Amino acid sequence: MSAFLVVDTKINNPEAYEEYKKLARPIVEKFGGVYRARGGAMEIHQSELWSPTRIVIVEFPDVESARAFIDSEEYAPVKQMRLDNAECTLFILEG
């Protein structure tokens, strides 16, 4: 069953975050991920529980592939770039 990595991001350093995006994409793809949405325009109709900022949705073949990406040694230094330059909420959703 597909799994979706969903990330809501408030970017604090846009220049550094652009570099993060360049480095993250090939690693995402290595683990079978396909970007389905990447910071596009949002039309919010209700936000009682959550006020999203910038949404990224990546589809993986399964939960294990999404976890393998997040926990990979290859992604670790790139992930640190995200942590240093943005505030995020990140979760995996079974599809």
N, C-alpha and C positions, 0 to 999 in steps of 0.2 A: 504494500500500500504506500502511495506517495506520502511524503512529509514536507511540510512547508516551514522554512526558517523565516520568521517574521521579526523584523527589527524596526523599532521606532527610534530615530536618531535626532538629537539636537546637536548640530555641528558647532563647535566652539572655535575651530581653527580651519577655515575652508581650504586654505592652500595645502596644509598637511593632509587634510582629509581626501583631497584629490589624489594624492600619492597613495594613500591607503586603498582607494577604490581600484587604482591601476594594479596594485599588488594582490589584492584579494581575489579579483575575478578569475585569474588562471587557477588559483587553488580551489575555489568553489567548483569550477568546471572539472578539475581533476577528480573530485569526489562525486561527480555526477550531477552537480547542481546546475540549474537553469534559472536565470533571473526572469521573474514574471512581472515584477514592478520594481522600479528603482528611483524613488523620489519624485514620482510624477505628481501632477496636480491632484488635489483631494477636494472632494465635496462632502463635508461632514454634515450629517443630518441629525445626529444625536451624540452627545458626549458627556453623559452623566457619570460614567465610570472612568473615562480615559479621554484625554485631549491629545490626539496624535500630532506629531510634528513633521516628520519625514519618514515615510514607510518604504521599506525594502522587503520584497517577498522573493524567496528563492525556493524553487521546488527541487527536492531530492528524491531519488528512487524510493527511499524508505527512511525511517527514523534513524536506523543505524548509520546510514551514510551521512545524514545531517550531523549526528553526534561525532562521527569520525572526523568530519571537517572541523567542527568547533574545537575538538580536543587534539587536533593534529600538531605535531612538532613544527611542521612547515608553516602552519597558520599562526603559531604562538607569537612570533615577533611582529607580524602584521596586525594581529589582534591588539597587541600592546599599543600600536599606533592609533587604533580606534579608541581605545580606553584613554589614551593621553589627549585626544583631540575632540572627543565627543562624549555626550551622555546618552546612554541607550537603555532601552528595554528590549530584550531578545527572548524569544521563545520558539519552541518547535511545536507545530500543530499537525497531527495526523490528518491525512486527506482522504 
